[in-house]
Amino acid sequence: MRRREFLGVAGGAIAFGQAAAGDCGCGEQFTAQNPATGAGGQTASRGATAPAATVWQTGEYDRVLSKVRITNVKVFGVTYDPASDRPYVFVKLETNAGVVGWGEATLEGKAGAVMACVNDFRDFLIGSDPIQVEHHWQSMYVHSFYRAGPVIGSAISGIDQALWDIRGKILNLPVYKLLGGPVDSRGVRGYYHVRARTREDLFKLRETAERDGVTCFKTGPAVPTFEWIETHAKIDQAIQSLAQLREILGPAIDIGVDFHAKTSPSVASVMLKEIEPLNLLFVEEMCPPENVKAMARIARRSTTPIATGERLIASHGCRELIEMGVVDILQPDVNHVGGITALWKVGAMAAASGITMAPHNCEGPIGGLATIAVDAAMPNFLIQEVCSGVQTEAKEKIWEEWLGFPAMRMVNGRFPLLDKPGLGFELSEEALKKYPFAGTKPMPRVFHADGSVAEW
């Protein structure tokens, strides 16, 4: 990028001009553009003298890039189930080479906001080279000025996945091979959710798991809400349900338990002590993830591996957990954390600190396939979630209708790796028209018996 040349000449002139004028950078801005592509160049305050053209603006910079350019950004809201709080948000990037890329930006309860945010990023993308995935990620994150939360994070995620999809197609390689994978050619180990409700159902679940080679399931504590200081009756109910699951599934099948931040550090500590003999693979999000010190208190009181991360955005959002050594397993979501680029960075940070990765995945099929692509190349990968039961569900039949194959279904306990370039699938806009967007539906609002707000 000849960044030193830029900083030494044009960048220095801008900095000097602003300092002389006493400009804090908060005023109205104008952006110099690349005349060849319309892409943004340097930004200066209104009234300042525009800097001389640099290698970026003259086009010389383009000699190290591809000749492909993004020509259009499309975003689709897809309502496959009117009752769902997560209609899918799919992103499509089109190019002058005819190559298109797909990504997913689905965000629970905020579909309309994410769709608007994706469209806000059009000016960042139109006329630019899709090969520059990292550059685009940095620009969307940094040039948004206010740091990304779940809405911006999800919008960046969908765009980033689509950029990687295009990159793989241009270079004729699956994304996991671009990332250096696969680590294991057999595929990616995964787990389903427990849908069984009775002892008889659990015995059938075990039989199906043994037949299909499924080696792990995830469940919840079987209690809707917990007070900050809870009665032993409720705690015992949760513990007994988990003990029954371990008894019936047996020692050969791993079990993860998601507490969805329902428990306070006090209740979590009591429960962890009681369930230690169950030898769980992990306990997930035992308290709100934004309270790192509370998570640390819990971790010090248990030998059961602690997992969290599905609500965290970018590698910056995971930094404190990693630095403090609070968790054993990180679970960022490729549809929220910032896409493939951010998930890969979190994985690398975690690996350097002896932390494993088990990404969250409870949205649509595109994000699921993007996650598997990253999993396949991560040396510290543990296991991959899919929010489905061991039996094929209605949404998965829709996914197969769209993609032409059973996405996110395991074979012998693993998600197969796709050999096609990019993310490994093709999708037509026509196929999505059958499920028009019906608007945003909020996530469930759960309350305690006294009417106060409860985690769920």
C-alpha positions as CSV (number, residue, x, y, z in Angstrom):
1,M,0.0,0.0,0.0
2,R,3.1,2.3,0.2
3,R,1.6,3.5,3.5
4,R,4.9,5.1,4.6
5,E,5.0,7.2,1.4
6,F,1.4,8.3,2.0
7,L,2.0,9.2,5.6
8,G,5.2,11.0,4.9
9,V,3.9,13.3,2.2
10,A,0.1,13.7,1.8
11,G,-0.7,12.5,5.3
12,G,1.7,14.9,6.9
13,A,0.3,17.8,4.9
14,I,-3.2,17.0,6.1
15,A,-2.1,16.6,9.7
16,F,-0.2,20.0,9.5
17,G,-3.2,21.8,8.0
18,Q,-5.6,20.5,10.7
19,A,-3.2,21.4,13.5
20,A,-2.7,24.9,12.2
21,A,-6.4,25.5,12.0
22,G,-7.1,24.0,15.4
23,D,-9.5,21.5,13.8
24,C,-10.6,18.7,16.2
25,G,-12.0,16.6,13.3
26,C,-15.6,16.9,14.4
27,G,-16.7,19.2,11.7
28,E,-18.3,18.5,8.3
29,Q,-16.2,16.2,6.2
30,F,-15.5,15.8,2.5
31,T,-13.9,12.8,0.9
32,A,-11.4,12.8,-2.0
33,Q,-12.4,10.0,-4.5
34,N,-10.5,7.7,-6.8
35,P,-11.6,9.0,-10.2
36,A,-11.3,5.6,-11.8
37,T,-13.6,3.7,-9.4
38,G,-15.3,6.3,-7.2
39,A,-13.8,4.7,-4.2
40,G,-13.1,7.0,-1.3
41,G,-9.6,8.4,-0.7
42,Q,-8.4,10.8,2.1
43,T,-10.8,12.7,4.2
44,A,-10.3,16.3,5.3
45,S,-12.3,19.0,7.0
46,R,-14.5,21.4,5.0
47,G,-12.6,24.5,4.2
48,A,-9.2,22.8,4.2
49,T,-7.1,22.5,1.1
50,A,-7.5,19.2,-0.7
51,P,-4.3,17.2,-0.7
52,A,-2.4,16.4,-3.9
53,A,-3.2,13.1,-5.6
54,T,-1.5,10.0,-4.2
55,V,-0.8,6.6,-5.7
56,W,-4.2,5.5,-4.4
57,Q,-6.0,8.2,-6.5
58,T,-3.8,8.0,-9.6
59,G,-4.6,4.3,-10.1
60,E,-1.0,3.1,-9.7
61,Y,-2.1,1.3,-6.5
62,D,-4.4,-0.9,-8.6
63,R,-1.5,-2.7,-10.2
64,V,-1.3,-5.1,-7.1
65,L,-5.0,-5.9,-7.1
66,S,-7.5,-7.8,-9.2
67,K,-9.5,-6.1,-12.0
68,V,-12.8,-7.3,-10.5
69,R,-15.0,-4.6,-9.1
70,I,-18.2,-4.8,-6.9
71,T,-21.1,-3.4,-9.0
72,N,-24.0,-3.9,-6.6
73,V,-25.0,-4.7,-3.1
74,K,-28.3,-6.4,-2.4
75,V,-29.9,-7.4,0.9
76,F,-32.8,-9.8,1.3
77,G,-35.1,-10.3,4.3
78,V,-36.4,-13.9,4.2
79,T,-39.3,-14.9,6.5
80,Y,-39.4,-18.7,6.5
81,D,-41.5,-18.9,9.6
82,P,-43.8,-16.0,10.6
83,A,-43.5,-16.8,14.3
84,S,-39.7,-16.7,14.2
85,D,-37.7,-13.8,15.8
86,R,-34.9,-14.3,13.3
87,P,-36.0,-13.9,9.6
88,Y,-32.9,-14.5,7.6
89,V,-30.9,-11.5,6.3
90,F,-28.9,-12.5,3.3
91,V,-26.4,-10.3,1.5
92,K,-25.5,-10.6,-2.2
93,L,-22.5,-8.8,-3.8
94,E,-22.4,-8.6,-7.6
95,T,-19.3,-7.9,-9.7
96,N,-18.4,-6.9,-13.2
97,A,-16.9,-10.3,-13.7
98,G,-20.2,-12.1,-13.2
99,V,-19.0,-13.6,-9.9
100,V,-21.4,-13.1,-7.0
101,G,-20.9,-13.7,-3.3
102,W,-23.4,-14.5,-0.6
103,G,-23.3,-13.9,3.1
104,E,-25.6,-13.9,6.1
105,A,-26.3,-11.0,8.5
106,T,-29.2,-12.5,10.4
107,L,-29.7,-10.8,13.8
108,E,-32.3,-12.0,16.2
109,G,-35.0,-9.4,16.8
110,K,-33.3,-6.7,14.7
111,A,-33.7,-7.8,11.0
112,G,-34.9,-4.5,9.7
113,A,-32.1,-2.6,11.4
114,V,-29.4,-4.8,10.0
115,M,-30.8,-4.6,6.5
116,A,-30.7,-0.8,6.7
117,C,-27.1,-1.0,8.0
118,V,-26.0,-3.2,5.1
119,N,-27.4,-0.6,2.7
120,D,-25.5,2.1,4.6
121,F,-22.3,0.3,3.6
122,R,-23.0,0.5,-0.1
123,D,-20.7,3.5,-0.5
124,F,-17.9,1.5,1.1
125,L,-18.1,-1.2,-1.5
126,I,-19.4,-0.1,-4.9
127,G,-16.5,0.2,-7.4
128,S,-14.0,-1.5,-5.1
129,D,-12.0,-4.7,-5.4
130,P,-13.6,-7.6,-3.5
131,I,-10.2,-9.3,-3.1
132,Q,-9.3,-6.7,-0.5
133,V,-11.3,-8.4,2.3
134,E,-9.2,-7.2,5.2
135,H,-9.2,-3.7,3.9
136,H,-12.9,-3.6,3.6
137,W,-13.4,-5.1,7.1
138,Q,-11.2,-2.4,8.6
139,S,-12.9,0.4,6.7
140,M,-16.4,-0.7,7.7
141,Y,-15.4,-1.1,11.3
142,V,-13.1,1.9,11.8
143,H,-14.8,4.4,9.5
144,S,-18.2,3.8,11.1
145,F,-16.5,5.8,14.0
146,Y,-18.8,4.5,16.7
147,R,-17.6,1.0,17.4
148,A,-19.7,-1.9,16.2
149,G,-22.4,-3.4,18.3
150,P,-24.6,-6.3,17.2
151,V,-26.3,-4.3,14.3
152,I,-23.1,-3.0,12.7
153,G,-21.3,-6.3,13.6
154,S,-24.0,-8.3,11.8
155,A,-24.0,-6.1,8.8
156,I,-20.2,-6.4,8.5
157,S,-20.5,-10.1,9.0
158,G,-22.9,-10.6,6.0
159,I,-20.7,-8.4,3.7
160,D,-17.5,-10.1,4.9
161,Q,-18.8,-13.6,4.2
162,A,-19.9,-12.5,0.7
163,L,-16.4,-11.0,0.1
164,W,-14.8,-14.3,1.1
165,D,-17.2,-16.2,-1.1
166,I,-16.2,-14.1,-4.1
167,R,-12.5,-14.4,-3.2
168,G,-12.7,-18.2,-3.2
169,K,-14.6,-18.2,-6.5
170,I,-12.1,-15.9,-8.2
171,L,-9.2,-18.0,-6.9
172,N,-11.1,-21.3,-7.5
173,L,-10.6,-22.6,-3.9
174,P,-12.9,-23.3,-1.0
175,V,-12.6,-20.7,1.7
176,Y,-11.3,-23.2,4.2
177,K,-8.3,-23.9,1.8
178,L,-7.7,-20.2,1.5
179,L,-7.4,-20.2,5.3
180,G,-4.9,-23.0,5.3
181,G,-7.2,-26.0,6.0
182,P,-8.4,-28.5,6.3
183,V,-7.0,-29.5,9.7
184,D,-9.1,-32.7,9.5
185,S,-10.2,-34.0,6.1
186,R,-13.0,-36.0,7.7
187,G,-15.0,-32.8,8.3
188,V,-16.0,-30.7,11.4
189,R,-17.2,-32.4,14.6
190,G,-20.6,-31.0,15.6
191,Y,-23.5,-31.3,18.0
192,Y,-27.3,-31.2,17.9
193,H,-29.7,-29.8,20.5
194,V,-31.7,-32.1,22.7
195,R,-35.3,-32.0,21.7
196,A,-36.4,-34.9,23.9
197,R,-38.8,-34.2,26.7
198,T,-39.4,-37.6,28.4
199,R,-37.2,-40.5,29.5
200,E,-38.5,-42.6,26.6
201,D,-37.5,-39.8,24.2
202,L,-34.0,-39.6,25.7
203,F,-33.5,-43.4,25.2
204,K,-34.6,-43.0,21.6
205,L,-32.2,-40.1,21.3
206,R,-29.3,-42.2,22.5
207,E,-30.1,-45.0,20.1
208,T,-30.3,-42.5,17.2
209,A,-27.0,-40.9,18.2
210,E,-25.2,-44.3,18.4
211,R,-26.6,-45.2,15.0
212,D,-25.6,-41.9,13.3
213,G,-22.3,-41.4,15.0
214,V,-23.3,-38.3,16.9
215,T,-21.0,-37.8,19.9
216,C,-22.4,-34.6,21.5
217,F,-25.6,-32.8,22.4
218,K,-26.4,-29.5,24.0
219,T,-29.3,-28.7,26.4
220,G,-30.5,-26.1,28.9
221,P,-31.1,-26.3,32.6
222,A,-34.9,-27.1,32.3
223,V,-35.8,-24.0,34.4
224,P,-37.2,-21.0,32.6
225,T,-35.7,-18.3,34.9
226,F,-33.6,-18.0,38.0
227,E,-33.7,-15.2,40.6
228,W,-30.5,-13.6,41.7
229,I,-30.6,-15.7,44.9
230,E,-32.6,-18.8,44.1
231,T,-34.4,-21.4,46.1
232,H,-33.0,-24.9,46.4
233,A,-36.2,-26.3,44.9
234,K,-35.5,-24.6,41.5
235,I,-31.8,-25.4,41.6
236,D,-32.5,-29.1,42.4
237,Q,-34.9,-29.3,39.5
238,A,-32.2,-28.1,37.1
239,I,-29.6,-30.4,38.5
240,Q,-31.9,-33.5,38.4
241,S,-32.8,-32.8,34.8
242,L,-29.1,-32.7,33.9
243,A,-28.3,-35.8,35.9
244,Q,-31.0,-37.7,34.1
245,L,-29.6,-36.7,30.8
246,R,-26.2,-37.9,31.7
247,E,-27.6,-41.2,33.1
248,I,-29.5,-42.0,29.9
249,L,-27.0,-40.8,27.3
250,G,-24.2,-42.5,29.1
251,P,-20.5,-41.6,29.4
252,A,-19.6,-41.9,25.8
253,I,-21.7,-38.9,24.6
254,D,-20.5,-35.4,25.5
255,I,-23.0,-32.9,26.9
256,G,-22.9,-29.1,26.9
257,V,-25.3,-27.0,28.9
258,D,-26.3,-23.5,27.9
259,F,-27.5,-21.3,30.8
260,H,-28.3,-18.3,28.6
261,A,-27.0,-15.9,31.3
262,K,-29.9,-16.8,33.5
263,T,-27.9,-17.4,36.6
264,S,-26.2,-14.9,38.8
265,P,-22.6,-15.7,40.0
266,S,-24.0,-16.9,43.3
267,V,-26.5,-19.4,41.8
268,A,-24.0,-20.4,39.1
269,S,-21.4,-21.3,41.7
270,V,-23.8,-23.5,43.6
271,M,-24.9,-25.3,40.5
272,L,-21.4,-25.8,39.1
273,K,-20.4,-27.5,42.3
274,E,-23.3,-29.9,42.1
275,I,-22.9,-30.8,38.5
276,E,-19.2,-31.4,38.5
277,P,-19.6,-35.2,38.8
278,L,-21.6,-35.2,35.4
279,N,-18.3,-34.5,33.5
280,L,-19.9,-32.0,31.1
281,L,-18.1,-30.9,28.0
282,F,-18.8,-27.3,28.9
283,V,-21.2,-25.0,30.7
284,E,-22.2,-22.0,28.5
285,E,-22.9,-18.4,29.4
286,M,-23.6,-18.9,33.1
287,C,-23.8,-15.1,33.7
288,P,-24.2,-12.1,31.5
289,P,-21.1,-12.0,29.2
290,E,-20.5,-8.3,29.7
291,N,-19.6,-8.9,33.3
292,V,-16.1,-10.4,32.9
293,K,-15.2,-10.2,36.6
294,A,-18.4,-12.2,37.5
295,M,-17.4,-14.8,34.9
296,A,-14.0,-15.0,36.5
297,R,-15.5,-15.6,40.0
298,I,-17.5,-18.5,38.6
299,A,-14.5,-20.0,36.7
300,R,-12.4,-20.0,39.9
301,R,-15.0,-22.1,41.7
302,S,-15.3,-25.0,39.1
303,T,-13.3,-27.5,37.2
304,T,-16.0,-27.8,34.5
305,P,-14.9,-25.9,31.3
306,I,-16.5,-22.5,31.0
307,A,-17.8,-21.3,27.6
308,T,-19.2,-17.9,26.3
309,G,-19.0,-15.5,23.4
310,E,-22.0,-15.6,21.2
311,R,-23.0,-12.0,21.9
312,L,-19.5,-10.5,21.5
313,I,-18.5,-8.4,18.6
314,A,-15.1,-8.4,16.8
315,S,-11.8,-9.6,18.3
316,H,-11.8,-6.5,20.5
317,G,-14.9,-7.8,22.3
318,C,-13.2,-11.0,23.2
319,R,-9.9,-9.5,24.3
320,E,-10.5,-9.1,28.0
321,L,-11.9,-12.6,28.4
322,I,-8.8,-14.0,26.7
323,E,-6.3,-11.8,28.5
324,M,-7.8,-12.7,31.9
325,G,-7.9,-16.4,31.2
326,V,-11.6,-16.4,32.2
327,V,-12.9,-19.0,29.7
328,D,-11.9,-22.3,28.3
329,I,-14.0,-22.1,25.2
330,L,-15.0,-19.1,23.1
331,Q,-18.2,-19.2,21.0
332,P,-18.5,-16.2,18.7
333,D,-21.1,-16.2,16.0
334,V,-20.0,-15.7,12.4
335,N,-23.2,-13.7,11.7
336,H,-22.5,-11.2,14.5
337,V,-18.8,-11.1,15.4
338,G,-17.8,-9.6,12.1
339,G,-17.9,-12.5,9.7
340,I,-15.1,-14.9,8.6
341,T,-12.4,-12.3,9.1
342,A,-13.3,-11.6,12.7
343,L,-14.0,-15.3,13.6
344,W,-10.6,-16.3,12.3
345,K,-8.9,-13.5,14.3
346,V,-10.7,-14.5,17.5
347,G,-9.6,-18.1,16.9
348,A,-6.0,-17.1,16.5
349,M,-6.0,-14.9,19.6
350,A,-7.6,-17.8,21.6
351,A,-5.1,-20.3,20.3
352,A,-2.2,-18.3,21.6
353,S,-3.8,-18.4,25.0
354,G,-4.7,-22.1,25.1
355,I,-8.4,-21.5,24.6
356,T,-10.5,-23.6,22.2
357,M,-13.3,-22.6,19.8
358,A,-16.9,-23.8,19.6
359,P,-18.7,-21.2,17.4
360,H,-22.3,-20.3,18.0
361,N,-24.7,-21.0,15.1
362,C,-28.4,-20.5,15.5
363,E,-29.5,-18.6,12.4
364,G,-29.5,-19.6,8.7
365,P,-27.6,-21.9,6.4
366,I,-25.2,-19.4,4.8
367,G,-23.7,-18.4,8.2
368,G,-23.6,-22.1,9.1
369,L,-21.5,-23.0,6.0
370,A,-19.3,-19.9,6.6
371,T,-18.6,-21.1,10.1
372,I,-17.7,-24.6,9.0
373,A,-15.2,-23.1,6.5
374,V,-13.4,-21.4,9.4
375,D,-13.7,-24.3,11.8
376,A,-12.0,-26.6,9.2
377,A,-8.8,-24.5,9.3
378,M,-8.6,-23.6,13.0
379,P,-6.1,-25.7,15.0
380,N,-7.8,-25.0,18.3
381,F,-11.3,-25.9,17.1
382,L,-13.4,-28.0,19.5
383,I,-16.9,-28.5,18.2
384,Q,-19.6,-26.8,16.1
385,E,-23.2,-26.1,17.0
386,V,-26.3,-26.3,14.9
387,C,-29.6,-25.2,16.4
388,S,-31.4,-28.3,15.2
389,G,-32.4,-31.7,16.6
390,V,-31.1,-35.0,15.5
391,Q,-34.1,-35.4,13.3
392,T,-34.3,-33.1,10.2
393,E,-36.5,-30.1,10.9
394,A,-38.8,-28.0,8.7
395,K,-36.3,-25.1,8.3
396,E,-33.6,-27.6,7.1
397,K,-35.9,-28.8,4.3
398,I,-36.2,-25.2,3.1
399,W,-32.4,-24.9,3.2
400,E,-32.1,-27.9,1.0
401,E,-34.7,-26.5,-1.3
402,W,-32.5,-23.3,-1.7
403,L,-29.1,-24.9,-1.9
404,G,-29.7,-28.3,-3.4
405,F,-28.1,-30.3,-0.6
406,P,-28.8,-30.9,3.1
407,A,-26.8,-28.1,4.6
408,M,-25.7,-28.3,8.3
409,R,-26.6,-32.0,8.6
410,M,-23.9,-34.2,10.0
411,V,-22.6,-37.5,8.6
412,N,-21.0,-39.8,11.2
413,G,-21.0,-37.0,13.7
414,R,-19.3,-34.5,11.4
415,F,-20.3,-31.7,9.0
416,P,-18.8,-32.6,5.6
417,L,-16.5,-30.1,3.9
418,L,-17.6,-28.8,0.5
419,D,-15.2,-29.0,-2.4
420,K,-16.7,-26.1,-4.5
421,P,-15.0,-22.7,-4.6
422,G,-15.9,-20.0,-2.1
423,L,-18.5,-21.1,0.5
424,G,-19.4,-24.0,-1.7
425,F,-23.0,-23.3,-2.8
426,E,-25.1,-21.4,-5.3
427,L,-28.3,-19.6,-4.5
428,S,-30.9,-17.9,-6.7
429,E,-32.9,-14.8,-5.8
430,E,-35.9,-16.5,-7.3
431,A,-35.7,-19.3,-4.7
432,L,-36.0,-16.7,-1.9
433,K,-39.1,-15.0,-3.3
434,K,-41.3,-17.8,-2.0
435,Y,-40.5,-16.5,1.5
436,P,-41.0,-12.7,1.4
437,F,-39.8,-10.6,4.3
438,A,-42.7,-10.0,6.8
439,G,-40.9,-7.6,9.0
440,T,-38.9,-7.8,12.3
441,K,-40.3,-9.8,15.2
442,P,-38.8,-9.1,18.6
443,M,-37.2,-11.8,20.7
444,P,-39.2,-13.2,23.6
445,R,-39.5,-10.9,26.6
446,V,-39.4,-13.0,29.8
447,F,-40.3,-11.8,33.3
448,H,-40.0,-13.1,36.8
449,A,-43.1,-13.8,38.9
450,D,-43.0,-10.2,40.3
451,G,-42.9,-8.7,36.9
452,S,-39.2,-7.8,36.8
453,V,-37.1,-8.4,33.7
454,A,-35.5,-11.8,33.5
455,E,-32.7,-13.3,31.4
456,W,-33.9,-16.1,29.3
